Amino acid sequence: MSEAMAVIREFANETEAHVARSVLEAHDIPAAVLRDSAGGMLPSMQLVFPVRLAVREDDVDRALEILDAPFTEGDDDYSGDDFTSPAG
């Protein structure tokens, strides 16, 4: 299995990249968010250097398939209006 990484997507902000990473990791695909913001001191650098999402080269096709899949009703774990708060 190859450990080389490939950038599969660029994002305008870090939050979107982390959401995409979480989706991939929920499907057992390790992913990394890459950004250059001078250690957080210059977040405006993201305008010039977008936040990138990278996966192993062996996982590229599957990762893109997952990220490009449309969300349809019933894809989430929550089904129905029977939610009750743990607080009562």
Secondary structure, 3 states (H helix, E strand, C coil): CCCCEEEEEEECCHHHHHHHHHHHHHCCCCEEEECCCCCCCCHHHHHCCCEEEEEEHHHHHHHHHHHHCCCCCCCCCCCCCCCCCCCC
